[in-house]
Amino acid sequence: MKNIILIGFMGVGKGSVAREVIKHSNYIAIDTDDLVESMTNKKIKAIFEDEGESYFRELEKNLSTWLENSVSDTLISTGGGFYKVKNLKKIGIVVLLDSPFDAIIKRIKEHPNAAKKLKKRPLLQDLKKAKELYRQRRPEYLELADIVIDVTDKSALNCSKELLKKVKKYA
Ligand code: S3P
């Protein structure tokens, strides 16, 4: 099986969809943010505060080389900015989880752990800036995606079913 690489804006539900995909397939799941945190033994928020965003992007870049060379049969969830690595398309089938900015923010705010979800994401602290980032990134996400799944008002389970169905064509 080729890797599946899940991209999309912060809070769109990459983690939730990944958890459903692994329940209903033979994929193993990993997450680039989790890998960065274990590589550095630090939380993303602390990396941004102590070393800055550009250092975080370097870590993502190093990770992308490792993913391309060493990982297979895996569903890789990525942080919202990971798509900028140069070898993204070489890592696997790129699946975009897509939703309008306002629907993403609504989704986060309705979550029982909303405060924690917002706090851990340095680039979601200022919603005006985050909206601008979304506006810049969305066309780039669409350009890179082999498969696009509109996740608005859909359960993670339904999104995972749609994903597995669409991915079959690329296997
Ligand atoms: C980022 C998204 C975050 C995390 C970091 C930067 C981004 O991951 O990688 O805070 O640039 O969009 P999530 O998409 O899981 O929130």
Backbone and ligand atoms as CSV (ligand in chain L), in Angstrom:
chain,resi,resn,atom,element,x,y,z
A,1,MET,N,N,0.849,-1.200,0.000
A,1,MET,CA,C,0.000,0.000,0.000
A,1,MET,C,C,0.883,1.248,0.000
A,2,LYS,N,N,0.473,2.208,-0.829
A,2,LYS,CA,C,1.179,3.494,-0.807
A,2,LYS,C,C,0.789,4.241,0.459
A,3,ASN,N,N,1.700,5.094,0.932
A,3,ASN,CA,C,1.324,5.948,2.059
A,3,ASN,C,C,0.192,6.891,1.652
A,4,ILE,N,N,-0.602,7.270,2.650
A,4,ILE,CA,C,-1.582,8.338,2.448
A,4,ILE,C,C,-1.079,9.506,3.274
A,5,ILE,N,N,-1.018,10.672,2.655
A,5,ILE,CA,C,-0.560,11.820,3.420
A,5,ILE,C,C,-1.700,12.841,3.534
A,6,LEU,N,N,-2.147,13.020,4.769
A,6,LEU,CA,C,-3.332,13.872,5.022
A,6,LEU,C,C,-2.884,15.300,5.252
A,7,ILE,N,N,-3.360,16.201,4.403
A,7,ILE,CA,C,-3.027,17.609,4.596
A,7,ILE,C,C,-4.314,18.410,4.844
A,8,GLY,N,N,-4.152,19.632,5.314
A,8,GLY,CA,C,-5.311,20.494,5.533
A,8,GLY,C,C,-5.046,21.451,6.672
A,9,PHE,N,N,-5.908,22.446,6.765
A,9,PHE,CA,C,-5.696,23.519,7.727
A,9,PHE,C,C,-5.829,23.014,9.165
A,10,MET,N,N,-5.200,23.755,10.082
A,10,MET,CA,C,-5.303,23.441,11.517
A,10,MET,C,C,-6.753,23.274,11.929
A,11,GLY,N,N,-7.043,22.220,12.664
A,11,GLY,CA,C,-8.382,22.053,13.219
A,11,GLY,C,C,-9.415,21.466,12.272
A,12,VAL,N,N,-8.993,21.102,11.059
A,12,VAL,CA,C,-9.977,20.603,10.085
A,12,VAL,C,C,-10.442,19.171,10.416
A,13,GLY,N,N,-9.633,18.483,11.250
A,13,GLY,CA,C,-10.044,17.141,11.676
A,13,GLY,C,C,-9.160,16.016,11.146
A,14,LYS,N,N,-7.893,16.333,10.844
A,14,LYS,CA,C,-6.986,15.304,10.305
A,14,LYS,C,C,-6.812,14.147,11.292
A,15,GLY,N,N,-6.627,14.495,12.573
A,15,GLY,CA,C,-6.438,13.460,13.592
A,15,GLY,C,C,-7.666,12.581,13.727
A,16,SER,N,N,-8.855,13.197,13.765
A,16,SER,CA,C,-10.095,12.412,13.938
A,16,SER,C,C,-10.322,11.492,12.744
A,17,VAL,N,N,-10.085,11.995,11.546
A,17,VAL,CA,C,-10.286,11.143,10.357
A,17,VAL,C,C,-9.253,10.018,10.354
A,18,ALA,N,N,-8.013,10.335,10.716
A,18,ALA,CA,C,-6.969,9.301,10.754
A,18,ALA,C,C,-7.355,8.180,11.714
A,19,ARG,N,N,-7.903,8.547,12.863
A,19,ARG,CA,C,-8.282,7.515,13.848
A,19,ARG,C,C,-9.362,6.592,13.282
A,20,GLU,N,N,-10.280,7.132,12.490
A,20,GLU,CA,C,-11.314,6.281,11.878
A,20,GLU,C,C,-10.723,5.416,10.763
A,21,VAL,N,N,-9.808,5.997,9.978
A,21,VAL,CA,C,-9.214,5.225,8.871
A,21,VAL,C,C,-8.505,3.982,9.418
A,22,ILE,N,N,-7.748,4.144,10.490
A,22,ILE,CA,C,-7.017,2.971,10.976
A,22,ILE,C,C,-7.942,1.902,11.573
A,23,LYS,N,N,-9.099,2.346,12.054
A,23,LYS,CA,C,-10.066,1.356,12.560
A,23,LYS,C,C,-10.629,0.503,11.432
A,24,HIS,N,N,-10.674,1.076,10.214
A,24,HIS,CA,C,-11.362,0.400,9.111
A,24,HIS,C,C,-10.427,-0.002,7.976
A,25,SER,N,N,-9.125,-0.112,8.258
A,25,SER,CA,C,-8.180,-0.495,7.200
A,25,SER,C,C,-6.938,-1.109,7.834
A,26,ASN,N,N,-5.971,-1.449,6.964
A,26,ASN,CA,C,-4.722,-2.007,7.498
A,26,ASN,C,C,-3.617,-0.964,7.620
A,27,TYR,N,N,-3.985,0.275,7.453
A,27,TYR,CA,C,-2.962,1.319,7.588
A,27,TYR,C,C,-2.544,1.490,9.051
A,28,ILE,N,N,-1.265,1.849,9.203
A,28,ILE,CA,C,-0.747,2.298,10.504
A,28,ILE,C,C,-0.814,3.819,10.437
A,29,ALA,N,N,-1.046,4.493,11.558
A,29,ALA,CA,C,-1.104,5.960,11.492
A,29,ALA,C,C,0.028,6.607,12.282
A,30,ILE,N,N,0.609,7.632,11.682
A,30,ILE,CA,C,1.560,8.467,12.419
A,30,ILE,C,C,1.195,9.935,12.172
A,31,ASP,N,N,1.768,10.815,12.942
A,31,ASP,CA,C,1.394,12.225,12.877
A,31,ASP,C,C,2.686,13.054,12.937
A,32,THR,N,N,2.866,13.951,11.988
A,32,THR,CA,C,4.157,14.679,11.930
A,32,THR,C,C,4.373,15.543,13.175
A,33,ASP,N,N,3.295,16.130,13.713
A,33,ASP,CA,C,3.476,16.936,14.933
A,33,ASP,C,C,3.951,16.057,16.092
A,34,ASP,N,N,3.361,14.873,16.217
A,34,ASP,CA,C,3.792,13.957,17.295
A,34,ASP,C,C,5.255,13.568,17.103
A,35,LEU,N,N,5.638,13.326,15.839
A,35,LEU,CA,C,7.029,12.924,15.581
A,35,LEU,C,C,7.998,14.058,15.915
A,36,VAL,N,N,7.613,15.282,15.544
A,36,VAL,CA,C,8.473,16.433,15.866
A,36,VAL,C,C,8.604,16.553,17.390
A,37,GLU,N,N,7.494,16.360,18.087
A,37,GLU,CA,C,7.544,16.479,19.550
A,37,GLU,C,C,8.423,15.387,20.160
A,38,SER,N,N,8.365,14.167,19.599
A,38,SER,CA,C,9.228,13.139,20.198
A,38,SER,C,C,10.688,13.299,19.767
A,39,MET,N,N,10.920,13.837,18.561
A,39,MET,CA,C,12.309,14.084,18.131
A,39,MET,C,C,13.003,15.086,19.046
A,40,THR,N,N,12.219,16.062,19.513
A,40,THR,CA,C,12.813,17.168,20.280
A,40,THR,C,C,12.524,17.055,21.772
A,41,ASN,N,N,11.622,16.138,22.115
A,41,ASN,CA,C,11.140,16.027,23.490
A,41,ASN,C,C,10.547,17.354,23.979
A,42,LYS,N,N,9.861,18.026,23.068
A,42,LYS,CA,C,9.280,19.333,23.382
A,42,LYS,C,C,7.924,19.471,22.719
A,43,LYS,N,N,7.035,20.241,23.283
A,43,LYS,CA,C,5.743,20.522,22.650
A,43,LYS,C,C,5.940,21.536,21.516
A,44,ILE,N,N,5.061,21.434,20.511
A,44,ILE,CA,C,5.143,22.361,19.370
A,44,ILE,C,C,5.121,23.818,19.851
A,45,LYS,N,N,4.224,24.084,20.778
A,45,LYS,CA,C,4.082,25.455,21.286
A,45,LYS,C,C,5.425,25.952,21.852
A,46,ALA,N,N,6.109,25.081,22.603
A,46,ALA,CA,C,7.392,25.469,23.200
A,46,ALA,C,C,8.467,25.648,22.123
A,47,ILE,N,N,8.414,24.825,21.085
A,47,ILE,CA,C,9.399,24.975,19.998
A,47,ILE,C,C,9.212,26.344,19.336
A,48,PHE,N,N,7.962,26.709,19.073
A,48,PHE,CA,C,7.684,28.021,18.464
A,48,PHE,C,C,8.197,29.140,19.386
A,49,GLU,N,N,7.947,28.989,20.686
A,49,GLU,CA,C,8.334,30.050,21.631
A,49,GLU,C,C,9.849,30.146,21.802
A,50,ASP,N,N,10.508,28.985,21.891
A,50,ASP,CA,C,11.944,29.000,22.221
A,50,ASP,C,C,12.838,29.130,20.992
A,51,GLU,N,N,12.494,28.403,19.938
A,51,GLU,CA,C,13.390,28.397,18.765
A,51,GLU,C,C,12.798,29.109,17.555
A,52,GLY,N,N,11.493,29.298,17.550
A,52,GLY,CA,C,10.862,30.027,16.452
A,52,GLY,C,C,10.305,29.119,15.366
A,53,GLU,N,N,9.438,29.700,14.551
A,53,GLU,CA,C,8.747,28.916,13.516
A,53,GLU,C,C,9.724,28.346,12.485
A,54,SER,N,N,10.765,29.113,12.111
A,54,SER,CA,C,11.639,28.615,11.036
A,54,SER,C,C,12.374,27.340,11.469
A,55,TYR,N,N,12.718,27.264,12.760
A,55,TYR,CA,C,13.351,26.042,13.272
A,55,TYR,C,C,12.366,24.864,13.185
A,56,PHE,N,N,11.108,25.140,13.534
A,56,PHE,CA,C,10.074,24.097,13.428
A,56,PHE,C,C,9.970,23.605,11.974
A,57,ARG,N,N,10.008,24.538,11.030
A,57,ARG,CA,C,9.910,24.152,9.606
A,57,ARG,C,C,11.115,23.305,9.176
A,58,GLU,N,N,12.296,23.568,9.744
A,58,GLU,CA,C,13.482,22.747,9.466
A,58,GLU,C,C,13.256,21.309,9.948
A,59,LEU,N,N,12.658,21.205,11.135
A,59,LEU,CA,C,12.383,19.870,11.690
A,59,LEU,C,C,11.409,19.127,10.778
A,60,GLU,N,N,10.395,19.833,10.288
A,60,GLU,CA,C,9.431,19.203,9.371
A,60,GLU,C,C,10.144,18.738,8.096
A,61,LYS,N,N,11.075,19.567,7.626
A,61,LYS,CA,C,11.812,19.225,6.404
A,61,LYS,C,C,12.645,17.945,6.616
A,62,ASN,N,N,13.347,17.881,7.744
A,62,ASN,CA,C,14.144,16.677,8.040
A,62,ASN,C,C,13.250,15.443,8.102
A,63,LEU,N,N,12.104,15.634,8.714
A,63,LEU,CA,C,11.150,14.542,8.855
A,63,LEU,C,C,10.662,14.065,7.477
A,64,SER,N,N,10.476,14.997,6.560
A,64,SER,CA,C,9.941,14.637,5.247
A,64,SER,C,C,10.903,13.713,4.501
A,65,THR,N,N,12.200,13.909,4.692
A,65,THR,CA,C,13.190,13.039,4.038
A,65,THR,C,C,13.090,11.631,4.619
A,66,TRP,N,N,12.981,11.577,5.928
A,66,TRP,CA,C,12.857,10.272,6.590
A,66,TRP,C,C,11.575,9.561,6.147
A,67,LEU,N,N,10.493,10.307,6.061
A,67,LEU,CA,C,9.214,9.701,5.655
A,67,LEU,C,C,9.333,9.129,4.246
A,68,GLU,N,N,9.932,9.890,3.354
A,68,GLU,CA,C,10.052,9.436,1.962
A,68,GLU,C,C,10.897,8.158,1.872
A,69,ASN,N,N,11.961,8.091,2.647
A,69,ASN,CA,C,12.896,6.971,2.514
A,69,ASN,C,C,12.533,5.754,3.347
A,70,SER,N,N,11.818,5.956,4.429
A,70,SER,CA,C,11.708,4.859,5.399
A,70,SER,C,C,10.305,4.411,5.757
A,71,VAL,N,N,9.272,5.094,5.261
A,71,VAL,CA,C,7.924,4.765,5.742
A,71,VAL,C,C,7.050,4.257,4.595
A,72,SER,N,N,6.324,3.152,4.855
A,72,SER,CA,C,5.360,2.657,3.853
A,72,SER,C,C,4.118,2.122,4.559
A,73,ASP,N,N,3.055,1.878,3.795
A,73,ASP,CA,C,1.796,1.328,4.325
A,73,ASP,C,C,1.211,2.171,5.459
A,74,THR,N,N,1.450,3.441,5.419
A,74,THR,CA,C,1.139,4.287,6.570
A,74,THR,C,C,0.277,5.485,6.181
A,75,LEU,N,N,-0.622,5.837,7.096
A,75,LEU,CA,C,-1.406,7.060,6.959
A,75,LEU,C,C,-0.676,8.126,7.768
A,76,ILE,N,N,-0.226,9.157,7.080
A,76,ILE,CA,C,0.575,10.181,7.748
A,76,ILE,C,C,-0.262,11.461,7.876
A,77,SER,N,N,-0.655,11.789,9.112
A,77,SER,CA,C,-1.347,13.070,9.333
A,77,SER,C,C,-0.272,14.128,9.481
A,78,THR,N,N,-0.544,15.291,8.938
A,78,THR,CA,C,0.494,16.323,8.974
A,78,THR,C,C,-0.014,17.585,9.670
A,79,GLY,N,N,0.928,18.368,10.192
A,79,GLY,CA,C,0.587,19.704,10.672
A,79,GLY,C,C,0.179,20.551,9.467
A,80,GLY,N,N,-0.617,21.581,9.729
A,80,GLY,CA,C,-1.191,22.378,8.635
A,80,GLY,C,C,-0.205,23.037,7.695
A,81,GLY,N,N,1.081,23.162,8.119
A,81,GLY,CA,C,2.069,23.809,7.253
A,81,GLY,C,C,3.059,22.820,6.650
A,82,PHE,N,N,2.900,21.545,6.953
A,82,PHE,CA,C,3.846,20.519,6.492
A,82,PHE,C,C,3.848,20.400,4.963
A,83,TYR,N,N,2.712,20.746,4.351
A,83,TYR,CA,C,2.586,20.572,2.895
A,83,TYR,C,C,3.660,21.322,2.118
A,84,LYS,N,N,4.351,22.259,2.764
A,84,LYS,CA,C,5.373,23.052,2.063
A,84,LYS,C,C,6.658,22.273,1.794
A,85,VAL,N,N,6.836,21.103,2.408
A,85,VAL,CA,C,8.076,20.349,2.156
A,85,VAL,C,C,8.142,19.992,0.663
A,86,LYS,N,N,9.377,19.966,0.138
A,86,LYS,CA,C,9.524,19.841,-1.323
A,86,LYS,C,C,9.132,18.466,-1.870
A,87,ASN,N,N,9.270,17.441,-1.019
A,87,ASN,CA,C,9.042,16.080,-1.521
A,87,ASN,C,C,7.655,15.523,-1.172
A,88,LEU,N,N,6.697,16.402,-0.837
A,88,LEU,CA,C,5.385,15.922,-0.357
A,88,LEU,C,C,4.792,14.828,-1.257
A,89,LYS,N,N,4.807,15.079,-2.575
A,89,LYS,CA,C,4.149,14.145,-3.500
A,89,LYS,C,C,4.893,12.811,-3.603
A,90,LYS,N,N,6.170,12.832,-3.182
A,90,LYS,CA,C,6.942,11.576,-3.228
A,90,LYS,C,C,6.657,10.712,-2.009
A,91,ILE,N,N,6.078,11.301,-0.984
A,91,ILE,CA,C,5.846,10.540,0.253
A,91,ILE,C,C,4.629,9.630,0.118
A,92,GLY,N,N,3.621,10.084,-0.617
A,92,GLY,CA,C,2.429,9.240,-0.747
A,92,GLY,C,C,1.311,9.952,-1.501
A,93,ILE,N,N,0.127,9.356,-1.450
A,93,ILE,CA,C,-1.058,9.934,-2.094
A,93,ILE,C,C,-1.516,11.099,-1.207
A,94,VAL,N,N,-1.616,12.268,-1.788
A,94,VAL,CA,C,-1.933,13.446,-0.973
A,94,VAL,C,C,-3.453,13.645,-0.900
A,95,VAL,N,N,-3.978,13.570,0.325
A,95,VAL,CA,C,-5.416,13.743,0.537
A,95,VAL,C,C,-5.654,15.027,1.330
A,96,LEU,N,N,-6.408,15.942,0.739
A,96,LEU,CA,C,-6.733,17.202,1.419
A,96,LEU,C,C,-8.078,17.091,2.125
A,97,LEU,N,N,-8.098,17.406,3.408
A,97,LEU,CA,C,-9.372,17.582,4.109
A,97,LEU,C,C,-9.697,19.067,4.011
A,98,ASP,N,N,-10.826,19.352,3.380
A,98,ASP,CA,C,-11.149,20.736,3.020
A,98,ASP,C,C,-12.429,21.193,3.708
A,99,SER,N,N,-12.423,22.455,4.144
A,99,SER,CA,C,-13.623,23.039,4.748
A,99,SER,C,C,-13.420,24.551,4.790
A,100,PRO,N,N,-14.501,25.340,4.748
A,100,PRO,CA,C,-14.318,26.793,4.841
A,100,PRO,C,C,-13.744,27.188,6.207
A,101,PHE,N,N,-13.029,28.311,6.232
A,101,PHE,CA,C,-12.388,28.760,7.477
A,101,PHE,C,C,-13.392,28.846,8.637
A,102,ASP,N,N,-14.527,29.466,8.402
A,102,ASP,CA,C,-15.479,29.666,9.505
A,102,ASP,C,C,-16.007,28.341,10.053
A,103,ALA,N,N,-16.166,27.364,9.183
A,103,ALA,CA,C,-16.640,26.043,9.634
A,103,ALA,C,C,-15.557,25.357,10.480
A,104,ILE,N,N,-14.294,25.585,10.128
A,104,ILE,CA,C,-13.193,24.973,10.898
A,104,ILE,C,C,-13.158,25.575,12.312
A,105,ILE,N,N,-13.286,26.898,12.374
A,105,ILE,CA,C,-13.240,27.558,13.687
A,105,ILE,C,C,-14.447,27.131,14.535
A,106,LYS,N,N,-15.600,27.021,13.882
A,106,LYS,CA,C,-16.807,26.581,14.596
A,106,LYS,C,C,-16.568,25.175,15.171
A,107,ARG,N,N,-15.990,24.321,14.344
A,107,ARG,CA,C,-15.713,22.942,14.771
A,107,ARG,C,C,-14.807,22.926,16.004
A,108,ILE,N,N,-13.764,23.735,15.987
A,108,ILE,CA,C,-12.849,23.764,17.140
A,108,ILE,C,C,-13.585,24.279,18.370
A,109,LYS,N,N,-14.338,25.373,18.182
A,109,LYS,CA,C,-14.997,26.003,19.335
A,109,LYS,C,C,-16.057,25.113,19.965
A,110,GLU,N,N,-16.641,24.232,19.161
A,110,GLU,CA,C,-17.686,23.346,19.697
A,110,GLU,C,C,-17.108,22.114,20.402
A,111,HIS,N,N,-15.807,21.908,20.253
A,111,HIS,CA,C,-15.179,20.722,20.855
A,111,HIS,C,C,-15.125,20.872,22.377
A,112,PRO,N,N,-15.357,19.777,23.119
A,112,PRO,CA,C,-15.310,19.882,24.584
A,112,PRO,C,C,-13.958,20.404,25.101
A,113,ASN,N,N,-12.884,20.133,24.334
A,113,ASN,CA,C,-11.556,20.613,24.743
A,113,ASN,C,C,-11.111,21.831,23.951
A,114,ALA,N,N,-12.076,22.698,23.605
A,114,ALA,CA,C,-11.787,23.822,22.694
A,114,ALA,C,C,-10.609,24.684,23.160
A,115,ALA,N,N,-10.611,25.040,24.440
A,115,ALA,CA,C,-9.581,25.969,24.932
A,115,ALA,C,C,-8.190,25.365,24.723
A,116,LYS,N,N,-8.061,24.077,25.043
A,116,LYS,CA,C,-6.772,23.388,24.904
A,116,LYS,C,C,-6.365,23.319,23.429
A,117,LYS,N,N,-7.357,23.030,22.583
A,117,LYS,CA,C,-7.093,22.891,21.146
A,117,LYS,C,C,-6.584,24.200,20.545
A,118,LEU,N,N,-7.152,25.310,21.027
A,118,LEU,CA,C,-6.712,26.623,20.530
A,118,LEU,C,C,-5.337,26.973,21.102
A,119,LYS,N,N,-5.171,26.722,22.383
A,119,LYS,CA,C,-3.949,27.130,23.078
A,119,LYS,C,C,-2.693,26.455,22.523
A,120,LYS,N,N,-2.834,25.192,22.130
A,120,LYS,CA,C,-1.628,24.467,21.692
A,120,LYS,C,C,-1.178,24.863,20.281
A,121,ARG,N,N,-1.991,25.681,19.582
A,121,ARG,CA,C,-1.658,26.028,18.192
A,121,ARG,C,C,-1.222,27.494,18.075
A,122,PRO,N,N,0.085,27.721,18.006
A,122,PRO,CA,C,0.588,29.105,17.983
A,122,PRO,C,C,-0.011,29.939,16.849
A,123,LEU,N,N,-0.291,29.320,15.714
A,123,LEU,CA,C,-0.774,30.097,14.564
A,123,LEU,C,C,-2.290,30.289,14.569
A,124,LEU,N,N,-2.945,29.855,15.659
A,124,LEU,CA,C,-4.395,30.100,15.776
A,124,LEU,C,C,-4.711,31.115,16.872
A,125,GLN,N,N,-3.664,31.759,17.390
A,125,GLN,CA,C,-3.885,32.694,18.508
A,125,GLN,C,C,-4.623,33.948,18.052
A,126,ASP,N,N,-4.296,34.391,16.837
A,126,ASP,CA,C,-4.931,35.598,16.289
A,126,ASP,C,C,-5.784,35.151,15.091
A,127,LEU,N,N,-7.103,35.160,15.286
A,127,LEU,CA,C,-7.974,34.564,14.255
A,127,LEU,C,C,-7.974,35.354,12.945
A,128,LYS,N,N,-7.683,36.649,13.034
A,128,LYS,CA,C,-7.606,37.455,11.805
A,128,LYS,C,C,-6.411,36.998,10.965
A,129,LYS,N,N,-5.285,36.805,11.651
A,129,LYS,CA,C,-4.076,36.336,10.952
A,129,LYS,C,C,-4.270,34.914,10.436
A,130,ALA,N,N,-4.960,34.093,11.245
A,130,ALA,CA,C,-5.187,32.700,10.842
A,130,ALA,C,C,-6.055,32.656,9.580
A,131,LYS,N,N,-7.028,33.566,9.497
A,131,LYS,CA,C,-7.903,33.592,8.320
A,131,LYS,C,C,-7.113,33.978,7.070
A,132,GLU,N,N,-6.187,34.894,7.235
A,132,GLU,CA,C,-5.332,35.305,6.118
A,132,GLU,C,C,-4.430,34.135,5.685
A,133,LEU,N,N,-3.918,33.413,6.674
A,133,LEU,CA,C,-3.076,32.246,6.384
A,133,LEU,C,C,-3.881,31.202,5.602
A,134,TYR,N,N,-5.113,31.001,6.037
A,134,TYR,CA,C,-6.017,30.057,5.349
A,134,TYR,C,C,-6.210,30.507,3.893
A,135,ARG,N,N,-6.456,31.785,3.712
A,135,ARG,CA,C,-6.696,32.336,2.370
A,135,ARG,C,C,-5.475,32.102,1.451
A,136,GLN,N,N,-4.278,32.275,2.049
A,136,GLN,CA,C,-3.055,32.044,1.260
A,136,GLN,C,C,-2.860,30.569,0.940
A,137,ARG,N,N,-3.133,29.746,1.958
A,137,ARG,CA,C,-2.788,28.327,1.810
A,137,ARG,C,C,-3.773,27.522,0.972
A,138,ARG,N,N,-5.047,27.864,1.024
A,138,ARG,CA,C,-6.056,26.973,0.428
A,138,ARG,C,C,-5.754,26.640,-1.040
A,139,PRO,N,N,-5.434,27.639,-1.889
A,139,PRO,CA,C,-5.138,27.278,-3.280
A,139,PRO,C,C,-3.923,26.356,-3.397
A,140,GLU,N,N,-2.976,26.513,-2.476
A,140,GLU,CA,C,-1.777,25.653,-2.519
A,140,GLU,C,C,-2.121,24.218,-2.104
A,141,TYR,N,N,-2.983,24.103,-1.121
A,141,TYR,CA,C,-3.449,22.763,-0.720
A,141,TYR,C,C,-4.143,22.088,-1.914
A,142,LEU,N,N,-5.033,22.836,-2.552
A,142,LEU,CA,C,-5.817,22.256,-3.664
A,142,LEU,C,C,-4.907,21.825,-4.814
A,143,GLU,N,N,-3.899,22.615,-5.054
A,143,GLU,CA,C,-2.949,22.344,-6.135
A,143,GLU,C,C,-2.200,21.017,-5.897
A,144,LEU,N,N,-1.871,20.762,-4.637
A,144,LEU,CA,C,-1.069,19.567,-4.318
A,144,LEU,C,C,-1.903,18.288,-4.179
A,145,ALA,N,N,-3.199,18.456,-3.898
A,145,ALA,CA,C,-4.017,17.292,-3.516
A,145,ALA,C,C,-4.306,16.361,-4.692
A,146,ASP,N,N,-4.129,15.059,-4.458
A,146,ASP,CA,C,-4.601,14.055,-5.423
A,146,ASP,C,C,-6.093,13.827,-5.191
A,147,ILE,N,N,-6.491,13.908,-3.932
A,147,ILE,CA,C,-7.882,13.662,-3.543
A,147,ILE,C,C,-8.312,14.789,-2.602
A,148,VAL,N,N,-9.532,15.306,-2.814
A,148,VAL,CA,C,-10.046,16.340,-1.916
A,148,VAL,C,C,-11.309,15.806,-1.241
A,149,ILE,N,N,-11.364,15.924,0.066
A,149,ILE,CA,C,-12.573,15.511,0.787
A,149,ILE,C,C,-13.136,16.726,1.512
A,150,ASP,N,N,-14.363,17.094,1.148
A,150,ASP,CA,C,-15.014,18.191,1.861
A,150,ASP,C,C,-15.564,17.618,3.162
A,151,VAL,N,N,-15.007,18.061,4.273
A,151,VAL,CA,C,-15.374,17.447,5.549
A,151,VAL,C,C,-16.487,18.217,6.278
A,152,THR,N,N,-16.946,19.318,5.684
A,152,THR,CA,C,-17.920,20.179,6.367
A,152,THR,C,C,-19.187,19.409,6.740
A,153,ASP,N,N,-19.533,19.468,8.024
A,153,ASP,CA,C,-20.743,18.819,8.551
A,153,ASP,C,C,-20.800,17.315,8.281
A,154,LYS,N,N,-19.647,16.688,8.135
A,154,LYS,CA,C,-19.635,15.221,7.972
A,154,LYS,C,C,-18.928,14.617,9.173
A,155,SER,N,N,-19.321,13.421,9.560
A,155,SER,CA,C,-18.635,12.764,10.675
A,155,SER,C,C,-17.269,12.267,10.200
A,156,ALA,N,N,-16.376,12.083,11.170
A,156,ALA,CA,C,-15.041,11.557,10.840
A,156,ALA,C,C,-15.187,10.176,10.199
A,157,LEU,N,N,-16.153,9.408,10.668
A,157,LEU,CA,C,-16.366,8.061,10.117
A,157,LEU,C,C,-16.727,8.153,8.626
A,158,ASN,N,N,-17.668,9.025,8.289
A,158,ASN,CA,C,-18.051,9.160,6.875
A,158,ASN,C,C,-16.888,9.672,6.022
A,159,CYS,N,N,-16.117,10.595,6.582
A,159,CYS,CA,C,-14.951,11.101,5.834
A,159,CYS,C,C,-13.956,9.969,5.601
A,160,SER,N,N,-13.772,9.116,6.616
A,160,SER,CA,C,-12.790,8.028,6.469
A,160,SER,C,C,-13.260,7.034,5.404
A,161,LYS,N,N,-14.572,6.797,5.350
A,161,LYS,CA,C,-15.108,5.861,4.334
A,161,LYS,C,C,-14.872,6.434,2.936
A,162,GLU,N,N,-15.169,7.728,2.808
A,162,GLU,CA,C,-14.967,8.398,1.506
A,162,GLU,C,C,-13.495,8.336,1.110
A,163,LEU,N,N,-12.631,8.568,2.084
A,163,LEU,CA,C,-11.188,8.551,1.818
A,163,LEU,C,C,-10.744,7.172,1.314
A,164,LEU,N,N,-11.141,6.129,2.033
A,164,LEU,CA,C,-10.686,4.783,1.667
A,164,LEU,C,C,-11.206,4.382,0.286
A,165,LYS,N,N,-12.420,4.812,-0.029
A,165,LYS,CA,C,-12.996,4.516,-1.339
A,165,LYS,C,C,-12.199,5.217,-2.455
A,166,LYS,N,N,-11.903,6.483,-2.231
A,166,LYS,CA,C,-11.197,7.254,-3.262
A,166,LYS,C,C,-9.741,6.811,-3.414
A,167,VAL,N,N,-9.136,6.395,-2.312
A,167,VAL,CA,C,-7.719,6.001,-2.334
A,167,VAL,C,C,-7.506,4.698,-3.122
A,168,LYS,N,N,-8.538,3.848,-3.130
A,168,LYS,CA,C,-8.452,2.545,-3.817
A,168,LYS,C,C,-7.945,2.711,-5.251
A,169,LYS,N,N,-8.398,3.782,-5.902
A,169,LYS,CA,C,-8.031,4.016,-7.289
A,169,LYS,C,C,-6.542,4.241,-7.486
A,170,TYR,N,N,-5.873,4.635,-6.413
A,170,TYR,CA,C,-4.445,4.945,-6.507
A,170,TYR,C,C,-3.557,3.796,-6.050
A,171,ALA,N,N,-4.163,2.754,-5.517
A,171,ALA,CA,C,-3.373,1.688,-4.879
A,171,ALA,C,C,-2.495,0.948,-5.894
L,1,S3P,C1,C,0.704,24.434,11.971
L,1,S3P,C2,C,-0.228,23.470,12.301
L,1,S3P,C3,C,-0.119,22.648,13.517
L,1,S3P,C4,C,1.343,22.521,13.945
L,1,S3P,C5,C,1.948,23.867,14.089
L,1,S3P,C6,C,1.907,24.699,12.814
L,1,S3P,C7,C,0.513,25.214,10.736
L,1,S3P,O1,O,-0.685,21.346,13.296
L,1,S3P,O2,O,2.069,21.771,12.991
L,1,S3P,O3,O,1.288,24.532,15.136
L,1,S3P,O4,O,1.476,25.840,10.239
L,1,S3P,O5,O,-0.613,25.200,10.195
L,1,S3P,P1,P,-2.281,21.069,13.140
L,1,S3P,O6,O,-2.625,21.304,11.696
L,1,S3P,O7,O,-2.444,19.655,13.538
L,1,S3P,O8,O,-2.964,22.027,14.040
